[in-house]
């Protein structure tokens, strides 16, 4: 672990300490450019050194200006980056509490050393802890906290902060804001010369899911194709893996199931090679989703069960939450509604506390369909209306089209023809708006 700076050590005291450690007199350090009396005043604090003086002394003492000014040991920044990288791997492997301690400690030392880029990374990592615990509001605030230092961060980290913050916005029902923030950041990356391929890939990846869910399929397809080109130039394998995972959603929507499976297989391989257990499990979750949507329910159940167990092991409440909803839908389709309801009951506290409009709409629709299958048409009507309201609030046009169809059918079965027509019309409006951009 990189030590922190000596407590209450002034700049002059530090210069004297480094000088005496080398066995030098004041004259030996000061000459040939300055004299002994001048250095004596610097060491006692009577004469603050100019940047020029500080640069000269740093070079003579074998330090960078920043190391001398702030008391950083040589290589402090690199050591702290390595600690944070190691902590991030620990987070992905389920050692959440240990990782949080590493992030907080490294962030404090980075602040002490005035290493704004490293402190930004530490703040980002702490935000990832909040995300893994599925505290969406706290995660969003923490990503904003990291963003305050983003100007000092490398492009890939700035892009990841936008990626994660926009994801929190999307879950909170602000899909238009989420997409606009990513597109603004993407334009800024592309305006720079040279374009940073990792940052570009990260932001293109961030666009795919919200665009698909909002019905912006042409734009999502374009992001996936542009991402494929950026991935060929990217240097971060975790970004490439994350791209493959998200691109699979586009190919699935286009009916290109083999291409979607191939992307997910590559994503699993890359994440596993990096020791990112959480992300590898999320790829299996995506594969279960793919199997469900292609009617391979037994395979979906097996894959989602494995993913859910793995995400439980690494402490990813967000992942357990999502896989449980998917698994419940699979069991409903397999004719086990009681088990589906029990699965949802198990995550009900998290569902009630999380600001995840997308999942809330999916759960309400699922429970509405279970009520319909049991012949409880009034209950089905209420739940499907709640689902449609959730989906409209979140600008989830594709899901709203499907829910409106189900709701219209239930209302028609109850003889409420006028209300059924209104429900169908709501779905038609959502379908017409598909690919036209965010709902205003």
URPE-V837396 format. One record per run of one state. SS is the DSSP state (alpha for helix, beta for strand, coil for the rest). FROM is the first residue (numbers start at 0). LEN is the number of residues. If there is no record, write none. Layout:
ss=SS from=FROM len=LEN
ss=SS from=FROM len=LEN
This chain:
ss=coil from=0 len=10
ss=alpha from=10 len=11
ss=coil from=21 len=4
ss=alpha from=25 len=5
ss=coil from=30 len=5
ss=alpha from=35 len=8
ss=coil from=43 len=7
ss=alpha from=50 len=11
ss=coil from=61 len=3
ss=alpha from=64 len=6
ss=coil from=70 len=5
ss=alpha from=75 len=17
ss=coil from=92 len=3
ss=alpha from=95 len=17
ss=coil from=112 len=3
ss=alpha from=115 len=17
ss=coil from=132 len=3
ss=alpha from=135 len=12
ss=coil from=147 len=2
ss=alpha from=149 len=3
ss=coil from=152 len=2
ss=alpha from=154 len=17
ss=coil from=171 len=3
ss=alpha from=174 len=17
ss=coil from=191 len=5
ss=alpha from=196 len=17
ss=coil from=213 len=3
ss=alpha from=216 len=15
ss=coil from=231 len=5
ss=alpha from=236 len=17
ss=coil from=253 len=3
ss=alpha from=256 len=18
ss=coil from=274 len=2
ss=alpha from=276 len=17
ss=coil from=293 len=3
ss=alpha from=296 len=17
ss=coil from=313 len=3
ss=alpha from=316 len=17
ss=coil from=333 len=3
ss=alpha from=336 len=10
ss=coil from=346 len=1
ss=alpha from=347 len=6
ss=coil from=353 len=3
ss=alpha from=356 len=17
ss=coil from=373 len=3
ss=alpha from=376 len=17
ss=coil from=393 len=3
ss=alpha from=396 len=17
ss=coil from=413 len=3
ss=alpha from=416 len=17
ss=coil from=433 len=7
